[in-house]
Amino acid sequence: MADSPDPTPQAPQAPQAPEAPEAPETPAPTPSASPTPPTAATPQQDRPVYVIGGGPGGLATAYALRAQGVRAVVLEKSDRVGASWRRHYDRLRLHTTRRLSGLPGLPMPRSFGRWVSRDNVVRYLEKYAELHELEIVTGVEVSRVEPSADGTGWLLHATGGRELTGSAVVVATGYNHTPYVPDWPNRDGYTGEFLHAGEYRNPAPYAGQDVLVVGVGNTGAEIAVDLVEGGASRVRLAVRTAPHIVRRSTAGWAAQYTGVLCRRLPVALVDRMAGPMAKLSVPDLSAKGLPRPGTGLYSRVNEGSIPVQDVGLIDAVRKGRVEVVAAVEGFEDGKVVLANGDRVGPDAVIAATGYRRALENVVGHLGVLDGRGRPVVHGARAPKNAPGLYFTGFTNPISGMFRELALDAEKIAKAIARDAARRNPSRLAHADARPR
């Protein structure tokens, strides 16, 4: 597939929807306009599919629905698409290759390089929405989804008292939605700077400072390296459970390629394969506080723990530039208390402690979430007790998030189109909404 021209940095101008008296509850898809409340019930066959979230998963699904002749309206609570990507730290790059990270209908351009930067991801999402003329309504946050009164669709409660009725709903609000910080004892008594990793941008404010990074996922590992390279006087990394660490690329072979190949293999088999491979590619850092994990790589993935892709952590730990310390247990007398009893007094603490999906208020009452607040199904499968409700982007696969979002988008669109055809065969037969 040929590479597309470079996306331009300007924000997309979402098209103004024509007046549609038969569907008054659908908001006008302009970046600045606010949807008006519905004034009448909408015939079920004329209801759009609402996609909640204007990130990569939501945009890809909206395009895939259009390609199936199904009208989709994206509801985005911020003022622009790709809001979560705009908030990430400056040095972030995709850990997946450009060629395997494009969304349906638009490959990422070669000029982005193999590992796409945060800013280029944002440019790509803007171009994607603009090129495909997706219907996007910004400034609208959905607070609750419930079955419509007639039982044939879904009622969405949104900001400003709006009530929107759709034939189906795709929830694409993102894996990293709401920052999570553990309820550490006496944290309020800490006198240094405290922030979640979601607030971190670059190392400039921490030059010459002693910084403790809490959490050794990909974000914590990369921030620790960023701080070292940016001039922090001391960087410590608090680790509760030693992670699996993999090289992002070895002799040109991206770790993502292995992830794709292993995606459907038995967990036990991948675990057995990963051990010897790790010993060949990653040095033993036990003496530096990072022993090899006791559980298998794919077993950990199924528990929600993705391997750390090395972007400098191995070298920084080996050389002592990043010091690995015990997990944080709490705070006391202005100090950080570690699990081994040590007390440290850094100038700043950056909590790379993850995010929550925050779906409970939106769909929790429908019985579609598991004990950890994640959808019980995702992709083209809708919950048995909630037909027409779909989820995308709530897993963190080793084969790459963007790749799986692209695959899920097309599967979801086909499932919704099939359902629409069963309910109203003439609707799709006469539709002229396919992109050209």
Salt bridges, closest charged atoms under 4 A:
ASP3 OD1 - ARG98 NH1 2.93
ASP3 OD2 - ARG110 NH2 3.03
ASP79 OD1 - ARG80 NE 3.72
ASP90 OD1 - ARG118 NH1 2.93
ASP119 OD1 - ARG118 NH2 2.91
GLU126 OE2 - ARG86 NH2 2.78
GLU135 OE1 - ARG71 NH2 2.83
GLU146 OE1 - ARG144 NE 3.29
GLU146 OE2 - HIS157 NE2 2.84
ASP150 OD2 - ARG47 NH2 2.93
GLU163 OE2 - HIS157 ND1 3.64
ASP210 OD2 - ARG236 NH2 2.79
GLU222 OE2 - ARG91 NE 3.29
GLU222 OE1 - HIS95 NE2 3.47
ASP226 OD1 - ARG91 NH1 3.48
GLU229 OE1 - ARG91 NH1 2.94
ASP310 OD2 - ARG247 NH1 3.23
ASP315 OD1 - ARG318 NH2 3.76
ASP315 OD2 - LYS319 NZ 3.21
GLU323 OE2 - ARG234 NE 2.84
GLU329 OE2 - ARG240 NH1 3.30
GLU332 OE2 - ARG343 NH2 2.84
ASP370 OD2 - ARG374 NE 3.55
GLU404 OE2 - ARG263 NE 3.40
GLU404 OE2 - ARG403 NH1 2.83
ASP419 OD1 - ARG422 NH2 3.43
ASP419 OD2 - ARG423 NE 2.97
ASP432 OD1 - ARG436 NH2 2.95
